[in-house]
Structures are given as structure tokens and as C-alpha cells.
Amino acid sequence: MTTSCSDAEKSTWPELLGKWGEVAVNTIRMENHYLHVVTVADGMIVTMEYRCDRVRVWLDKKGYVKQIPMIG
């Protein structure tokens, strides 16, 4: 079980760049079910706090991953 930020085996998912958003979310959840994975639509405003239990998956207007998903 992941208990701190440094415990995560993987912190970024560059291989998901350009993939369909739902596929990216499911992939991250399968790899680490302790993470809270959320999608962020193009143009949405989000808070800036760092959370080591969260991955934001930034999507373009068509629903594809536009930034490398990472813990934070």
C-alpha cells in the first residue's frame, strides 16, 4: 500500500500522452488503485496544492490526453 509520496513505484505516465482519456484513467487505476485519478477538461481551473495521492489527466477538447499524467 502506498503511504507516502516517495512510496509510489511510478509517478508519471508518458506512454499515455495522446491516448483516449478513459483509457488513460483506467490504466493508471489498474497500475495503482490507491491513487485518486481525475480528468481535467481543457480550460478548467484547478487548485494548485500538491497531493501525492492524486493524478490529474488533462484532456484536450476531443477527450485525448494532452499532458503527461503525473502524481501531484
N, C-alpha and C positions, 0 to 999 in steps of 0.2 A: 504494500500500500504506500502511495506517495504521501509523505507527511510534511515535507518542506520543499521549497523551490529547488534546492540542489539535488533532491531525490529523483526527479524526473529523468528517465532514461533518454528521452528525446524532447527537445524544446522547440524545434522548428520542423516544418513540413514543406520544403521547397518543391518536392515532387508533385504537390497538389496545385501549384500555380497553373491557371488556365483550365482546371478541371471544373466540372459542374459542382455547384455549391453543396448540394445534398450529398454527393459522393464524398466530397472533402470532409464534411461534418461526420459522416458515418465512419470514414477511415480513421479519423482522429479518435473518435469514441471507441472504436474497436481496439486501437493500439493502447489507449489509456482511459479506462472507464471512470477514473477519478477526476478527470478534467471536466469542467463546465464549458461546453463548446457552443458558441453563439455565432449567428450570422449577422453581418452588418451590411445593410444595403448602401449602395453608392449615394453619398451626400448626407448620410445620417450623422448626427452629432453624438459623441460618446464621452463618458467620463475618462479622465486621464490617469486614474490610480492604477498602479501595478498590482496584479493579482496572479500569484503563481499557480492558481487552480483554474485559470480561465484561458481559453484560446478564442480569439475573435477571428472569424473567417470573413474577410472583406470581399464583397461581391460587386461585380460591375452591373450595369443596368440589365444585362441579359441573364444574370444569375451565375456567372463564372467567376472563379477565384481570381482576384486582381492583385493581391499582395500575398507574399509568403505567410501562411498562418504560423503564429508563434505564441508561446506562453507569454502572458502578460496581461 
